[in-house]
Amino acid sequence: MEPTTTPDTAAPPLLWVIRVAALLQLAAILWEGATAGQLVTFNTTALPLHYYGAFGVHLTGGLLLVAAVLYWYRSGAGRGRPLMILLVGLVAFLVGFPQAALGTYGPIQAHVPLALALSGVAAWAAVLAWRRPGPA
């Protein structure tokens, strides 16, 4: 008798790259929130940590996006879970840039709400990547 595999252990390698990238992106966003909290309390030593943490958000978002494009393409370039991961990952990647730019050059009143939106979209991408596929 053949051993059965669960959908998670049978996941393609690109899906695992997406999953790891999604978790790393969430960790980078959490880091950004923690360092932002230090900045709100006027701890200016956290400014470089917050500044360079944004690069982590962009890099992990870019990794997720590249892996999602490849995953979608290799799965037949159709609709379904791979396309949703791709679209949500794209939104997270694109929102990150104006959000970061507003932190440097714009009003904090726009930077913070976009940070919350980015957090939600990145979490959505992670949920899509980690949820088990439905019945075929």
C-alpha positions in Angstrom: 0.0 0.0 0.0 1.3 3.5 -0.9 1.8 6.0 1.8 -0.6 8.9 1.6 0.7 12.5 1.5 -1.0 15.5 2.9 -1.5 18.5 0.6 1.2 20.4 2.6 3.9 17.8 2.1 3.0 17.5 -1.6 3.3 21.3 -2.1 5.5 22.3 -5.0 8.9 23.8 -4.1 7.9 27.2 -5.4 4.9 27.2 -3.0 7.4 26.7 -0.1 9.5 29.6 -1.4 6.3 31.7 -1.4 5.4 30.5 2.1 8.8 31.3 3.6 8.9 34.7 1.8 5.5 35.6 3.1 6.6 34.8 6.7 9.8 36.8 6.3 7.8 39.7 4.9 5.5 39.6 7.9 8.5 39.4 10.2 10.0 42.5 8.5 6.7 44.3 8.8 6.6 43.4 12.5 10.1 44.7 12.9 9.0 48.0 11.2 6.2 48.3 13.7 8.5 47.7 16.6 11.0 50.3 15.4 8.2 52.7 14.6 7.0 52.4 18.2 10.5 53.5 19.3 10.4 56.5 17.0 7.1 57.6 18.4 8.7 57.6 21.9 11.4 59.9 20.4 14.1 57.2 20.5 16.0 58.4 17.5 18.5 55.6 17.7 15.8 53.4 16.1 15.7 55.5 13.0 18.4 53.6 11.1 16.8 50.3 12.2 13.5 51.5 10.8 15.0 52.9 7.6 16.9 49.7 6.8 14.1 47.5 7.9 12.1 48.9 5.0 14.6 47.3 2.6 13.7 43.9 4.2 10.0 44.5 3.5 10.8 45.3 -0.1 13.2 42.4 -0.6 10.9 39.8 0.9 8.0 41.2 -1.0 10.0 41.0 -4.2 11.0 37.5 -3.5 7.4 36.5 -2.9 6.3 38.2 -6.1 8.9 36.5 -8.3 8.1 33.1 -6.8 4.4 33.8 -7.2 4.8 34.7 -10.9 6.8 31.5 -11.5 4.3 29.4 -9.4 1.3 30.9 -11.4 3.1 30.4 -14.7 4.2 26.8 -14.0 0.7 25.9 -12.8 -0.8 26.8 -16.2 -1.2 30.5 -16.0 -4.9 30.2 -15.2 -7.3 31.3 -12.5 -7.3 29.9 -8.9 -5.0 29.9 -6.0 -1.8 30.7 -7.9 -3.3 33.7 -9.5 -4.7 35.0 -6.2 -1.3 34.6 -4.5 0.2 36.5 -7.4 -2.3 39.4 -7.3 -2.2 39.8 -3.6 1.6 39.6 -3.5 1.7 42.2 -6.3 -0.5 44.6 -4.3 1.6 44.1 -1.2 4.8 44.8 -3.2 3.4 47.9 -4.8 1.9 49.4 -1.7 5.2 49.1 0.1 6.9 51.7 -2.1 4.6 54.7 -1.6 4.2 53.7 2.0 7.9 53.9 2.6 8.3 57.0 0.5 5.6 58.8 2.6 7.6 57.9 5.7 10.6 59.7 4.4 9.1 62.5 2.4 5.5 62.7 3.2 3.1 63.2 6.1 3.1 60.6 8.8 -0.7 60.7 8.6 -0.5 58.9 5.3 2.5 56.7 6.2 0.8 54.9 9.1 -2.5 54.0 7.5 -0.6 52.6 4.5 1.5 50.6 6.9 -1.6 49.1 8.3 -2.9 48.3 4.8 0.4 46.8 3.9 0.3 44.6 7.0 -3.2 43.4 6.1 -2.4 42.6 2.5 0.9 40.8 3.4 -1.0 38.8 6.0 -3.6 37.9 3.3 -0.8 36.7 1.0 0.5 34.5 3.8 -2.9 33.0 4.5 -3.4 32.3 0.8 0.0 30.6 0.6 -0.4 28.5 3.8 -4.0 27.5 3.5 -4.7 24.0 2.3 -6.2 23.6 -1.2 -9.8 22.7 -1.4 -11.1 19.5 -2.9 -10.3 19.0 -6.6 
